[in-house]
Amino acid sequence: MIKEHDCVVLTKNLPEEHLEAGDIGTVVHIHKGGEGYEVEFMTLTGETVAIVTLLAGQVRPLNRRDLAHTRELQAA
């Protein structure tokens, strides 16, 4: 079960937000008992890139076998 302040992994590309599947965000609000989530995505230096409302199927919890990876954010 995903809770507020949990880190989650985006499962679908969101080109309009400059986000890609695999990006990691933090849940800042849960909608309707987990039907959706408000998720903040940030750079590694703490700059907010986007805060988006996502359906449950667009994110997944972190897995103990996940490996972090970086990419440079493309300018809008």
Helices and strands as residue ranges (DSSP letters): E 7-10, G 15-17, E 24-31, G 32-34, E 36-42, E 48-55, G 56-58, E 59-61
